[in-house]
């Protein structure tokens, strides 16, 4: 959470997805009194949003007009029905298509003749809305294209009930509250790790007769930490890029293969602050549809000219009394990574162009400031979060989560443990998945420490 405009900008996690008793992030936040009154309402905790929060929205088309809500709803209902139908292929030996994207597009192509009562203009509009729905799904899945997301395992992901909610004091308020419970000096920040040596016999320097440790953590600044156990929580994007030199000896091939198999993409945010809102007070989501697009046609590959067309629209930060007049745009994939290479002025200019085009108002005032995330450029993340890619499965997530050494009878067990969202089979890509994975590995160590010592 960073200060921005008159409030906060969440550069990372934005919402508690599924704020209900089964969500540990929600339970902790409730216990610490970090949530607003809406989140505490029982009826809000029971809403089945399916990962797509129903915000009051307006949909702008590239012709500069607000699109017919009925036509938008019809296309969106078809898309969500198709997404729901992907669950039927879970566990299937021969799914009809390798990816979610190919399956959804094939079903759309099959439905086209009956769409919009056969009227060509209305049908083109519905196809454009469906193309926008696919872009939104790319943001949710953290991928460049739904063609990269495996169809068979897609249904394993679990959405918790509850209307997604935010932290009034910022998502960081939860981490800060947890930190405040720990003894001072427990957490050491800004200590970049160069190499984790394991399966070794390491002693404190100059302590020849002292205790031997199997793990040696070597930092970029030369500092060294010896340990019996290390829980590794770095993002999958970092592991994909660095695992070969980060671990010595290298990880077993089975785990290295799981790292290669699983998907990891980029979803970025662009915050725009305005002097005055051009949107209505009740509108919480401004959607963007390029009316010449269709999911049945290849998107334009010219990133430089068209990167901003991958933007799905803007969430209005609530409440304005706290945040000022701020829109938060979401953009995923290669276009999102290209955005990271541009200057603030270039991004601001492109966003101004999008908003003037959509509203049909060439004189719409430009935003007064821009702030964006750059998750792909960040050296210790290299993207946002994981997905189960074509050619991988939930089994790869379990392999990634498996501690090392692999032999449970090893006299020095649990040297390397693995946590993080990419190690949770049903809640990958979420903060609650990350939290649960950390608890899982802590409990693994608790069980080891409580085990009776062999006679």
Beta strands, then each sheet from edge to edge (+ up, - down):
strand 1: 2-4
strand 2: 7-9
strand 3: 57-61
strand 4: 193-197
strand 5: 215-219
strand 6: 224-227
strand 7: 230-232
strand 8: 247-248
strand 9: 263-265
strand 10: 267-274
strand 11: 285-289
strand 12: 313-316
strand 13: 325-332
strand 14: 369-372
strand 15: 385-387
strand 16: 416-418
sheet 1: 1+ 2-
sheet 2: 3+ 11+ 12- 13+ 10- 14+
sheet 3: 6+ 5- 4+ 8+
sheet 4: 7+ 16+
sheet 5: 9+ 15-
end
